[in-house]
Amino acid sequence: MRWIVPTIRLARGFFAQSIILFRQYPHPAYDRALDYAALGEKEKAFASLEEAYRNHDLDVLSLLSSPELDPLRSDPRYLDLKKRIGLP
């Protein structure tokens, strides 16, 4: 059980570093959404998901299988996006 807290800190550090790199080197919106969701930044995650949808990013088809998006699944915006994409 002692390994959980350091692992969470390490993961948060990794995702935070990814966000910094996104500012320097643009990455696909869907990838940003995954990192924002993992950091608990729901508003930014949904903004990135909407951008990915508008850009016809094929990665949005992974919406159901990306575990990073688990914190967003109960949000009505997630359900709306899923419906617009045509996913069950």
KEKE-3310 file (N, C-alpha, C; in steps of 0.2 Angstrom, whole numbers, plus 5000, padded with zeros to 4 digits):
npx = (5004:5010:5016:5007:5004:5017:5017:5006:5009:5020:5014:5005:5015:5020:5009:5007:5019:5018:5008:5015:5024:5015:5012:5023:5026:5014:5001:4990:4972:4965:4974:4978:4966:4966:4976:4973:4961:4966:4973:4963:4957:4943:4936:4945:4948:4936:4935:4946:4942:4930:4937:4944:4933:4928:4938:4938:4945:4951:4954:4944:4936:4940:4935:4927:4935:4946:4954:4958:4948:4939:4935:4926:4915:4902:4897:4886:4890:4899:4891:4883:4893:4897:4885:4884:4895:4891:4892:4888)
npy = (4994:5006:5010:5016:5031:5037:5033:5038:5052:5052:5049:5060:5070:5066:5068:5081:5086:5083:5091:5103:5101:5101:5114:5119:5110:5107:5095:5082:5085:5075:5068:5078:5079:5067:5068:5080:5075:5065:5072:5078:5089:5093:5103:5108:5096:5092:5103:5100:5088:5091:5099:5089:5082:5092:5093:5081:5070:5054:5047:5050:5040:5031:5034:5026:5016:5022:5023:5034:5043:5039:5047:5056:5050:5050:5063:5074:5080:5071:5060:5067:5070:5057:5052:5061:5057:5044:5033:5019)
npz = (5000:5002:4991:4983:4985:4981:4968:4962:4963:4955:4943:4941:4940:4928:4919:4921:4916:4902:4898:4899:4889:4878:4876:4870:4860:4849:4851:4846:4849:4856:4863:4872:4879:4886:4895:4902:4908:4916:4925:4932:4927:4922:4914:4904:4898:4892:4883:4875:4870:4863:4853:4847:4841:4833:4824:4817:4822:4822:4834:4843:4843:4852:4863:4872:4877:4883:4898:4905:4903:4912:4924:4918:4913:4919:4917:4909:4897:4892:4889:4879:4869:4866:4860:4849:4842:4838:4846:4856)
capx = (5000:5015:5018:5002:5005:5022:5015:5001:5013:5024:5009:5003:5021:5021:5004:5009:5025:5015:5004:5020:5026:5010:5012:5029:5025:5007:4999:4982:4968:4962:4979:4978:4960:4967:4981:4969:4956:4970:4975:4957:4955:4938:4934:4950:4948:4930:4937:4950:4938:4926:4941:4945:4927:4927:4943:4936:4950:4948:4955:4938:4932:4943:4931:4924:4940:4952:4953:4960:4942:4934:4932:4922:4910:4896:4896:4881:4894:4902:4886:4881:4898:4897:4879:4885:4900:4887:4894:4883)
capy = (5000:5012:5012:5020:5038:5039:5031:5044:5058:5051:5049:5067:5073:5064:5071:5089:5087:5082:5098:5108:5100:5102:5121:5120:5106:5105:5088:5081:5087:5070:5066:5083:5078:5061:5070:5084:5071:5061:5077:5080:5096:5092:5108:5108:5089:5093:5107:5096:5083:5095:5101:5083:5081:5096:5091:5074:5066:5047:5045:5050:5033:5027:5037:5021:5012:5026:5023:5041:5047:5037:5052:5060:5046:5052:5070:5074:5082:5065:5057:5070:5069:5050:5052:5064:5053:5038:5027:5016)
capz = (5000:5003:4984:4980:4985:4976:4961:4960:4962:4949:4937:4941:4937:4921:4915:4921:4911:4896:4897:4897:4882:4873:4875:4866:4854:4849:4851:4845:4855:4860:4868:4877:4883:4890:4900:4907:4912:4921:4930:4935:4924:4917:4909:4899:4895:4888:4878:4870:4867:4858:4848:4843:4838:4827:4819:4815:4825:4823:4840:4847:4842:4857:4869:4876:4879:4886:4905:4907:4903:4917:4928:4914:4910:4922:4915:4903:4891:4889:4886:4873:4864:4864:4856:4843:4838:4836:4849:4860)
cpx = (5004:5017:5013:5003:5011:5021:5010:5005:5017:5020:5007:5009:5021:5016:5005:5014:5022:5011:5009:5022:5021:5010:5018:5028:5018:5006:4992:4978:4965:4968:4979:4972:4962:4971:4977:4964:4960:4972:4969:4954:4949:4936:4939:4950:4942:4932:4941:4946:4933:4931:4943:4939:4927:4932:4943:4942:4948:4949:4949:4934:4935:4939:4929:4929:4946:4951:4954:4953:4937:4931:4926:4915:4903:4893:4891:4885:4897:4897:4883:4887:4898:4891:4881:4890:4896:4889:4889:4884)
cpy = (5006:5014:5016:5027:5040:5038:5036:5050:5058:5052:5057:5071:5072:5068:5079:5090:5087:5088:5103:5107:5101:5110:5122:5116:5104:5097:5087:5082:5081:5068:5071:5081:5072:5064:5075:5080:5067:5066:5080:5087:5094:5097:5108:5101:5089:5097:5104:5091:5086:5097:5095:5081:5085:5095:5085:5070:5059:5044:5045:5044:5029:5030:5032:5017:5015:5026:5030:5045:5044:5042:5057:5057:5048:5059:5070:5076:5076:5061:5060:5069:5062:5049:5055:5060:5047:5032:5025:5019)
cpz = (5000:4996:4981:4979:4980:4969:4958:4959:4956:4942:4936:4938:4930:4917:4915:4916:4904:4894:4895:4890:4877:4871:4870:4859:4853:4847:4849:4851:4859:4865:4874:4882:4888:4896:4905:4911:4918:4927:4934:4933:4919:4912:4903:4895:4890:4882:4873:4867:4861:4852:4844:4839:4832:4822:4816:4816:4826:4830:4845:4847:4848:4864:4874:4880:4883:4893:4908:4907:4908:4922:4924:4912:4913:4920:4909:4897:4888:4886:4879:4868:4861:4859:4849:4838:4835:4840:4854:4867)
residu = (MET:ARG:TRP:ILE:VAL:PRO:THR:ILE:ARG:LEU:ALA:ARG:GLY:PHE:PHE:ALA:GLN:SER:ILE:ILE:LEU:PHE:ARG:GLN:TYR:PRO:HIS:PRO:ALA:TYR:ASP:ARG:ALA:LEU:ASP:TYR:ALA:ALA:LEU:GLY:GLU:LYS:GLU:LYS:ALA:PHE:ALA:SER:LEU:GLU:GLU:ALA:TYR:ARG:ASN:HIS:ASP:LEU:ASP:VAL:LEU:SER:LEU:LEU:SER:SER:PRO:GLU:LEU:ASP:PRO:LEU:ARG:SER:ASP:PRO:ARG:TYR:LEU:ASP:LEU:LYS:LYS:ARG:ILE:GLY:LEU:PRO)
# end
